[in-house]
Amino acid sequence: MSAAAYNPIRGISFKLISVAFFLVMQTCIKAAGPDVPAGQITFFRSTFAIVPIIIYLAWLRSLSSAFYTKNLMGHFKRGFLGIVSMICGFYGLSLLPLPEFIAIGYASPLMAVVFAAVLLGETVRVYRWSAVLIGMTGVFIILWPKLTLLQQGGFAAGEGIGALAVLLGAVLGGLAMVQVRQLVVTEKTATIVLYFSLTGSLLSAFSLPFDWEWLDMKQTILLMTSGIAGGIAQILLTESYRHAEVSTIAPFEYSSILFGIGISYVLFGDIPTVTMLVGTAIVVSAGIFIILREHQLGLARKAARKASTPQG
């Protein structure tokens, strides 16, 4: 990152605005109603996200180069994992209050640490393993009341299934993050974002024969808006990392739970439970610890490089 581009306040601002747009996306999907199939939601989310992404790339005059890739299969794998994760998440979102959906989704970066160690051979020491274990304990504190509802049947059981779907989506999202880490070695950010949306549109379109609903005007507008908002959020998120380090930006992801609780209360009348708040506090604390630990390790590696001789 060049000194001219480094501007933490601007980076944090972009991050917070991206969080707001992601919440707009989630709120529109929630407002569209529980009867819209997750595959159909994913199609609208992916397809209409392409619109702001294309406009943004054209404005940067990098649209033609964004299609160039050295790893088409890697993009497909990332897209497949991401889209299945999205379908699971959107299915759960239709059944759960928005804050609980957000909180369970925080398991995704925790799982990314696990998969990075297992699949990429990254060194993960006892501090981060402990944080992952504590964070997942928080996730299960949130999940436990929902799992007990499975025995009751009806709508209550639906919430339990929805919670498990969001957790599965978070696990697959962690795998997708690992795939992105592999892609960034050879691929530009714009290329990764563009191919993800294109792959998502294509794969989710295959769900058309499986009971897509005939949408009314309100639902159509809500789902189109969710896609556009998601695309704008991706652009803002990308821009945030141009102006500040990951360790500076990443903790502000957790502001989404505060916004989510407010939006869910005002629009849907949802009141968070004590169990959900306690579990969320544990997950957020573990996530922030991992981010700070990554920052410390990054500083240590940078200092080691400066102290080494040219011969190593």
C-alpha positions as CSV (number, residue, x, y, z in Angstrom):
1,M,0.0,0.0,0.0
2,S,1.5,3.3,-1.0
3,A,1.9,6.1,1.5
4,A,-0.4,8.3,-0.7
5,A,-3.2,5.7,-0.6
6,Y,-2.9,5.1,3.2
7,N,-5.8,6.8,4.9
8,P,-7.3,4.8,7.8
9,I,-10.3,7.1,8.4
10,R,-11.3,6.7,4.7
11,G,-10.7,3.0,4.9
12,I,-12.9,2.6,8.0
13,S,-15.6,4.8,6.5
14,F,-15.7,2.6,3.4
15,K,-15.9,-0.5,5.6
16,L,-18.8,0.9,7.7
17,I,-20.7,1.9,4.6
18,S,-20.1,-1.5,3.1
19,V,-21.5,-3.1,6.2
20,A,-24.6,-0.8,5.9
21,F,-25.1,-1.9,2.3
22,F,-24.8,-5.6,3.2
23,L,-27.5,-5.0,5.8
24,V,-29.7,-3.4,3.2
25,M,-29.2,-6.5,1.1
26,Q,-30.1,-8.8,4.0
27,T,-33.0,-6.7,5.1
28,C,-34.5,-6.7,1.6
29,I,-34.2,-10.5,1.4
30,K,-35.8,-10.9,4.8
31,A,-38.6,-8.5,3.8
32,A,-39.3,-10.4,0.5
33,G,-40.8,-13.2,2.7
34,P,-40.0,-16.8,3.7
35,D,-41.8,-18.3,0.6
36,V,-39.1,-17.2,-1.9
37,P,-36.8,-20.2,-2.6
38,A,-33.1,-19.6,-1.6
39,G,-31.9,-20.5,-5.1
40,Q,-34.1,-17.8,-6.6
41,I,-32.9,-15.2,-4.0
42,T,-29.3,-16.2,-4.9
43,F,-30.0,-15.6,-8.6
44,F,-31.3,-12.1,-8.0
45,R,-28.5,-11.4,-5.5
46,S,-25.7,-12.5,-8.0
47,T,-27.2,-11.2,-11.2
48,F,-28.1,-7.7,-10.1
49,A,-24.8,-7.4,-8.2
50,I,-23.1,-7.5,-11.6
51,V,-24.7,-4.1,-12.5
52,P,-22.7,-1.8,-10.1
53,I,-19.6,-4.0,-10.5
54,I,-19.6,-3.5,-14.3
55,I,-20.2,0.2,-13.9
56,Y,-17.4,0.5,-11.4
57,L,-14.9,-1.4,-13.5
58,A,-15.9,0.7,-16.6
59,W,-15.3,3.8,-14.6
60,L,-11.9,2.6,-13.7
61,R,-11.3,1.6,-17.3
62,S,-10.4,-1.9,-16.3
63,L,-13.4,-3.8,-17.5
64,S,-11.7,-5.6,-20.3
65,S,-8.7,-6.7,-18.2
66,A,-11.0,-7.8,-15.4
67,F,-12.2,-10.8,-17.5
68,Y,-8.6,-12.0,-18.0
69,T,-7.8,-14.9,-15.7
70,K,-5.1,-17.5,-15.3
71,N,-7.2,-19.8,-13.1
72,L,-10.7,-20.3,-14.4
73,M,-11.2,-23.5,-12.5
74,G,-10.2,-21.8,-9.3
75,H,-12.9,-19.1,-9.9
76,F,-15.4,-21.9,-10.4
77,K,-14.5,-23.6,-7.2
78,R,-14.7,-20.4,-5.3
79,G,-18.0,-19.6,-7.0
80,F,-19.5,-23.0,-6.2
81,L,-18.5,-22.9,-2.6
82,G,-19.6,-19.3,-2.2
83,I,-23.0,-19.8,-3.9
84,V,-23.9,-23.0,-1.9
85,S,-22.9,-21.0,1.2
86,M,-25.1,-18.2,0.1
87,I,-28.1,-20.5,-0.6
88,C,-27.7,-22.0,2.9
89,G,-27.5,-18.6,4.4
90,F,-30.4,-17.1,2.6
91,Y,-32.6,-20.1,3.5
92,G,-31.7,-19.6,7.1
93,L,-32.3,-15.9,6.9
94,S,-35.8,-16.5,5.8
95,L,-36.4,-18.5,9.0
96,L,-34.4,-16.6,11.6
97,P,-34.3,-13.1,13.1
98,L,-31.7,-11.0,11.4
99,P,-29.4,-10.5,14.4
100,E,-29.1,-14.3,14.9
101,F,-28.4,-14.8,11.2
102,I,-25.6,-12.3,11.5
103,A,-24.2,-13.7,14.7
104,I,-24.0,-17.3,13.5
105,G,-22.4,-16.1,10.3
106,Y,-19.5,-14.9,12.3
107,A,-18.4,-18.5,12.5
108,S,-17.1,-18.2,8.9
109,P,-13.8,-16.4,9.6
110,L,-13.2,-18.8,12.6
111,M,-13.6,-21.7,10.2
112,A,-11.3,-20.0,7.7
113,V,-8.5,-20.2,10.3
114,V,-9.1,-24.0,10.6
115,F,-9.2,-24.6,6.9
116,A,-6.2,-22.5,6.3
117,A,-4.2,-24.6,8.7
118,V,-5.5,-27.9,7.3
119,L,-5.6,-27.2,3.6
120,L,-2.9,-24.5,3.1
121,G,-0.5,-25.6,5.8
122,E,-0.6,-22.2,7.5
123,T,1.0,-22.1,11.0
124,V,-1.7,-21.6,13.6
125,R,-0.4,-21.6,17.2
126,V,-2.2,-22.2,20.5
127,Y,-3.4,-18.6,20.8
128,R,-5.5,-18.7,17.6
129,W,-6.6,-22.3,18.2
130,S,-7.9,-21.2,21.6
131,A,-9.7,-18.2,20.1
132,V,-11.3,-20.5,17.5
133,L,-12.5,-22.9,20.1
134,I,-13.9,-20.1,22.3
135,G,-15.6,-18.5,19.3
136,M,-17.2,-21.7,18.3
137,T,-18.4,-22.2,21.8
138,G,-20.2,-18.8,21.5
139,V,-21.7,-20.0,18.2
140,F,-23.1,-23.1,19.9
141,I,-24.5,-21.0,22.8
142,I,-26.5,-19.1,20.1
143,L,-27.5,-22.3,18.4
144,W,-28.5,-24.4,21.4
145,P,-32.0,-22.8,22.0
146,K,-32.7,-23.3,18.3
147,L,-31.6,-26.9,18.3
148,T,-34.0,-27.7,21.2
149,L,-36.8,-26.3,19.1
150,L,-36.3,-29.1,16.5
151,Q,-38.2,-31.4,18.9
152,Q,-41.3,-29.1,19.0
153,G,-42.1,-29.3,15.3
154,G,-43.9,-26.6,13.3
155,F,-42.4,-23.1,13.0
156,A,-40.2,-23.6,16.0
157,A,-38.5,-26.6,14.2
158,G,-38.1,-24.3,11.2
159,E,-36.0,-21.9,13.2
160,G,-33.8,-24.8,14.3
161,I,-33.3,-26.0,10.7
162,G,-32.6,-22.4,9.7
163,A,-29.9,-22.0,12.3
164,L,-28.2,-25.2,11.1
165,A,-28.4,-24.0,7.5
166,V,-26.7,-20.7,8.4
167,L,-24.0,-22.6,10.3
168,L,-23.4,-24.8,7.2
169,G,-23.3,-21.7,5.1
170,A,-20.7,-20.3,7.4
171,V,-18.5,-23.4,7.2
172,L,-18.7,-23.3,3.4
173,G,-18.0,-19.6,3.5
174,G,-14.8,-20.4,5.4
175,L,-13.8,-22.8,2.7
176,A,-14.5,-20.1,0.1
177,M,-12.2,-17.7,2.0
178,V,-9.4,-20.2,1.7
179,Q,-10.0,-20.5,-2.0
180,V,-9.9,-16.7,-2.3
181,R,-6.5,-16.7,-0.6
182,Q,-5.2,-19.0,-3.3
183,L,-6.7,-16.9,-6.1
184,V,-5.2,-13.6,-4.9
185,V,-1.7,-15.1,-5.7
186,T,-2.4,-14.7,-9.4
187,E,-5.7,-12.9,-9.8
188,K,-6.8,-9.3,-9.4
189,T,-9.5,-8.4,-6.9
190,A,-11.8,-7.1,-9.6
191,T,-11.5,-10.4,-11.5
192,I,-12.3,-12.4,-8.4
193,V,-15.4,-10.3,-7.6
194,L,-16.6,-10.3,-11.2
195,Y,-16.2,-14.0,-11.8
196,F,-17.9,-14.7,-8.4
197,S,-21.1,-12.8,-9.5
198,L,-21.1,-14.4,-13.0
199,T,-20.6,-17.9,-11.5
200,G,-23.3,-17.2,-9.0
201,S,-25.8,-16.2,-11.6
202,L,-25.1,-19.2,-13.7
203,L,-25.2,-21.8,-11.0
204,S,-28.2,-20.4,-9.2
205,A,-30.1,-20.3,-12.5
206,F,-30.1,-24.1,-12.4
207,S,-32.5,-24.0,-9.5
208,L,-35.2,-22.5,-11.7
209,P,-37.1,-25.9,-12.1
210,F,-37.2,-26.3,-8.4
211,D,-40.3,-24.4,-7.4
212,W,-39.3,-20.8,-8.2
213,E,-42.1,-18.5,-7.0
214,W,-44.0,-16.1,-9.2
215,L,-43.0,-12.8,-7.5
216,D,-45.2,-9.8,-7.1
217,M,-43.9,-6.3,-7.8
218,K,-42.8,-5.6,-4.2
219,Q,-40.8,-8.9,-4.0
220,T,-39.2,-8.3,-7.3
221,I,-38.1,-4.8,-6.4
222,L,-36.8,-6.0,-3.0
223,L,-34.7,-8.8,-4.5
224,M,-33.3,-6.6,-7.3
225,T,-32.4,-4.0,-4.6
226,S,-30.7,-6.7,-2.6
227,G,-28.5,-7.6,-5.6
228,I,-27.5,-4.0,-6.3
229,A,-26.8,-3.3,-2.7
230,G,-24.7,-6.5,-2.5
231,G,-22.7,-5.4,-5.5
232,I,-22.1,-1.9,-4.1
233,A,-21.1,-3.4,-0.7
234,Q,-18.5,-5.6,-2.5
235,I,-17.0,-2.5,-4.2
236,L,-16.9,-0.5,-1.0
237,L,-15.3,-3.4,0.9
238,T,-12.6,-3.7,-1.8
239,E,-12.0,0.0,-1.6
240,S,-11.7,0.0,2.2
241,Y,-8.6,-2.3,2.0
242,R,-6.9,0.1,-0.4
243,H,-6.7,2.7,2.3
244,A,-5.9,0.8,5.5
245,E,-4.5,-2.5,6.7
246,V,-6.7,-5.5,7.2
247,S,-6.1,-5.5,11.0
248,T,-7.4,-1.9,11.1
249,I,-10.5,-2.6,8.9
250,A,-11.6,-6.1,9.9
251,P,-12.9,-5.4,13.5
252,F,-15.5,-3.0,12.1
253,E,-17.2,-6.0,10.5
254,Y,-18.7,-6.6,13.9
255,S,-20.6,-3.4,13.8
256,S,-23.1,-5.3,11.7
257,I,-24.6,-6.9,14.8
258,L,-25.4,-3.6,16.4
259,F,-27.0,-2.3,13.2
260,G,-28.8,-5.6,12.7
261,I,-30.3,-5.6,16.1
262,G,-31.7,-2.0,15.5
263,I,-33.0,-2.8,12.0
264,S,-34.6,-6.1,13.1
265,Y,-36.4,-4.4,16.1
266,V,-37.7,-1.5,14.1
267,L,-38.8,-3.4,10.9
268,F,-39.6,-6.9,12.2
269,G,-40.2,-6.4,15.9
270,D,-37.5,-8.9,16.9
271,I,-36.0,-8.6,20.4
272,P,-32.7,-10.3,20.9
273,T,-32.5,-12.9,23.7
274,V,-29.9,-12.9,26.5
275,T,-28.5,-16.2,25.2
276,M,-28.0,-14.7,21.7
277,L,-26.3,-11.6,23.2
278,V,-24.0,-13.6,25.4
279,G,-23.0,-16.0,22.5
280,T,-22.5,-13.1,20.2
281,A,-20.2,-11.3,22.7
282,I,-18.1,-14.4,22.9
283,V,-17.8,-14.9,19.2
284,V,-17.0,-11.2,18.5
285,S,-14.3,-11.2,21.3
286,A,-12.7,-14.3,19.8
287,G,-12.8,-12.8,16.3
288,I,-11.2,-9.6,17.4
289,F,-8.5,-11.5,19.3
290,I,-7.6,-13.4,16.1
291,I,-7.4,-10.2,14.2
292,L,-5.1,-8.6,16.8
293,R,-3.0,-11.7,16.9
294,E,-2.6,-11.6,13.1
295,H,-1.6,-8.0,13.4
296,Q,1.1,-8.8,16.0
297,L,2.4,-11.7,13.9
298,G,2.5,-9.4,10.8
299,L,4.5,-6.8,12.7
300,A,6.9,-9.4,14.0
301,R,7.5,-10.8,10.4
302,K,8.1,-7.3,9.1
303,A,10.6,-6.6,11.9
304,A,12.4,-9.9,11.2
305,R,12.7,-9.0,7.5
306,K,14.1,-5.6,8.3
307,A,16.6,-7.1,10.7
308,S,17.9,-9.8,8.3
309,T,20.9,-9.3,6.1
310,P,20.6,-9.3,2.3
311,Q,21.8,-12.9,2.4
312,G,18.9,-13.8,4.7
